[in-house]
Amino acid sequence: MTERERDARGKPLNARPRDGLGRPLARGGSGTPRVPDDVRLPPGAALVEAQKFLDANMPFHAHEVLEGTWKSCPTDERPLWQGLAQLAVGLTHLLRGNRIGAASLLRQGHDRLIGFESDPPHCIDVSGLLAWSEGLLDDLETGTLPVSPGIPMLRATDPRRGVLAPGSGSS
């Protein structure tokens, strides 16, 4: 039996390659590049990187970027970053076909963002994200999911694209 990989402190690691939705692949196989476990980006950079992953249909990777910021942000912003990460991993579950897990995480992420709607930090499009997640939750409840759930836009204004309307990245 192969010994599990561990970091310098003895924490177990999973060095197996992963596919675009974060599912582990066989050892020795090739997968998509992984987000480093210790990634800690400032808010603006995290939003740009996470959006790139969302645009590439890789919400698991977006979740990892957002989670890194959540772990290093000021205490008063933690629910915001945790909610964003939960929306991304909820989308991951949806794309993997796990509707129950998707609904649970989308609801948790949605509910964490509500408190930031009136004064969203970092130009985050909280209203758009709430509308996007509510639409997906309604679709999950009624079983009328679209072929593509769309790509959430994290920012109301994205310097890479100009002004974005909520849901403008959906296909």
C-alpha positions as CSV (number, residue, x, y, z in Angstrom):
1,M,0.0,0.0,0.0
2,T,1.3,3.4,-0.9
3,E,1.9,5.9,2.0
4,R,-0.2,9.0,1.7
5,E,1.5,12.3,0.9
6,R,1.9,14.7,3.8
7,D,3.1,18.3,4.1
8,A,6.0,19.4,6.4
9,R,3.6,19.4,9.4
10,G,2.3,15.9,8.7
11,K,-1.1,17.1,7.3
12,P,-2.4,14.6,4.7
13,L,-2.3,15.8,1.1
14,N,-3.9,14.5,-2.0
15,A,-1.4,14.8,-4.7
16,R,-3.4,12.8,-7.3
17,P,-4.2,14.7,-10.5
18,R,-7.7,16.2,-10.8
19,D,-10.0,16.8,-13.7
20,G,-11.6,20.2,-14.5
21,L,-14.3,19.7,-11.9
22,G,-11.8,18.8,-9.2
23,R,-12.5,15.0,-9.2
24,P,-9.4,12.9,-8.4
25,L,-7.9,10.9,-11.3
26,A,-5.7,7.9,-11.1
27,R,-2.2,8.4,-9.8
28,G,0.3,9.0,-12.5
29,G,-2.4,10.4,-14.9
30,S,-2.5,13.9,-16.2
31,G,-5.1,16.3,-15.0
32,T,-5.6,20.1,-14.9
33,P,-3.2,22.3,-13.1
34,R,-4.1,22.5,-9.4
35,V,-4.5,25.6,-7.3
36,P,-1.8,25.6,-4.6
37,D,-3.2,24.6,-1.2
38,D,-1.6,27.7,0.3
39,V,-2.9,30.3,-2.2
40,R,-3.8,33.5,-0.4
41,L,-4.7,36.3,-2.9
42,P,-5.9,39.8,-2.0
43,P,-9.5,40.4,-2.8
44,G,-9.2,42.0,-6.2
45,A,-6.7,39.4,-7.5
46,A,-8.8,36.6,-6.0
47,L,-11.9,37.8,-7.8
48,V,-10.1,38.0,-11.2
49,E,-8.6,34.6,-10.8
50,A,-11.8,33.0,-9.6
51,Q,-13.7,34.6,-12.5
52,K,-11.1,33.2,-15.0
53,F,-11.8,29.7,-13.6
54,L,-15.5,30.2,-13.7
55,D,-15.3,31.4,-17.3
56,A,-13.3,28.2,-18.1
57,N,-16.1,26.1,-16.6
58,M,-13.8,25.2,-13.6
59,P,-15.8,26.2,-10.5
60,F,-13.9,23.8,-8.2
61,H,-10.7,25.8,-8.9
62,A,-12.6,29.1,-8.4
63,H,-13.7,27.7,-5.1
64,E,-10.1,27.0,-4.0
65,V,-9.0,30.6,-4.9
66,L,-12.0,32.1,-3.0
67,E,-11.4,29.7,0.0
68,G,-7.8,30.9,0.2
69,T,-9.0,34.5,0.5
70,W,-11.7,33.5,3.0
71,K,-9.0,32.0,5.2
72,S,-6.9,35.2,5.2
73,C,-9.5,38.1,5.0
74,P,-10.6,40.3,7.8
75,T,-13.1,38.7,10.2
76,D,-16.0,40.9,9.1
77,E,-15.6,39.7,5.5
78,R,-15.3,36.0,6.2
79,P,-19.0,35.2,5.6
80,L,-18.8,37.0,2.2
81,W,-15.8,34.9,1.0
82,Q,-17.2,31.8,2.5
83,G,-20.5,32.4,0.7
84,L,-18.6,33.0,-2.6
85,A,-16.7,29.8,-2.2
86,Q,-19.8,27.9,-1.4
87,L,-21.5,29.2,-4.5
88,A,-18.6,28.0,-6.6
89,V,-18.5,24.5,-5.0
90,G,-22.3,24.3,-5.3
91,L,-21.9,24.9,-9.0
92,T,-19.2,22.2,-9.0
93,H,-21.6,19.7,-7.5
94,L,-24.3,20.7,-10.0
95,L,-22.0,20.1,-12.9
96,R,-20.9,16.8,-11.4
97,G,-24.6,15.8,-11.3
98,N,-25.0,16.0,-7.5
99,R,-28.2,18.0,-7.3
100,I,-28.7,17.5,-3.5
101,G,-25.2,18.7,-2.7
102,A,-25.5,21.6,-5.2
103,A,-28.8,22.8,-3.6
104,S,-27.4,22.6,-0.1
105,L,-24.2,24.6,-0.9
106,L,-25.9,27.1,-3.2
107,R,-28.4,27.8,-0.4
108,Q,-25.7,28.2,2.2
109,G,-23.6,30.5,0.0
110,H,-26.7,32.5,-1.0
111,D,-27.7,33.0,2.7
112,R,-24.1,34.1,3.6
113,L,-24.2,36.8,0.9
114,I,-27.5,38.4,1.9
115,G,-25.9,40.6,4.6
116,F,-23.6,42.2,2.0
117,E,-26.2,43.2,-0.6
118,S,-26.7,46.7,0.5
119,D,-23.0,47.7,0.7
120,P,-21.0,45.1,-1.2
121,P,-17.2,45.3,-0.8
122,H,-14.7,45.0,-3.7
123,C,-17.3,45.8,-6.4
124,I,-18.8,42.3,-5.9
125,D,-22.1,41.9,-7.6
126,V,-23.9,40.5,-4.6
127,S,-27.3,41.3,-6.0
128,G,-26.5,39.6,-9.3
129,L,-25.1,36.6,-7.4
130,L,-28.2,36.3,-5.2
131,A,-30.4,36.4,-8.3
132,W,-28.3,33.8,-10.1
133,S,-28.3,31.4,-7.1
134,E,-32.0,31.9,-6.5
135,G,-32.7,31.0,-10.1
136,L,-30.6,27.9,-9.8
137,L,-32.2,26.9,-6.5
138,D,-35.7,27.4,-8.1
139,D,-34.7,25.3,-11.1
140,L,-33.3,22.6,-8.8
141,E,-36.5,22.5,-6.8
142,T,-38.7,22.3,-9.9
143,G,-36.4,20.0,-11.8
144,T,-36.3,22.4,-14.8
145,L,-32.5,22.9,-15.0
146,P,-31.2,24.6,-18.1
147,V,-28.6,22.7,-20.2
148,S,-26.0,25.2,-18.9
149,P,-26.5,26.8,-15.4
150,G,-24.6,29.9,-16.7
151,I,-21.5,31.5,-15.3
152,P,-21.9,33.7,-12.3
153,M,-20.3,37.2,-12.6
154,L,-18.4,38.0,-9.3
155,R,-18.0,41.7,-10.0
156,A,-20.4,44.3,-11.2
157,T,-17.4,45.9,-12.9
158,D,-14.6,43.7,-14.2
159,P,-11.5,45.5,-15.5
160,R,-11.0,42.6,-18.0
161,R,-14.4,43.0,-19.6
162,G,-15.9,46.4,-18.8
163,V,-19.3,46.7,-17.1
164,L,-21.0,43.4,-16.7
165,A,-24.7,42.7,-16.2
166,P,-25.6,39.9,-13.8
167,G,-25.6,36.6,-15.8
168,S,-24.0,38.2,-18.9
169,G,-21.5,35.3,-19.0
170,S,-24.1,32.6,-19.3
171,S,-24.2,30.5,-22.5
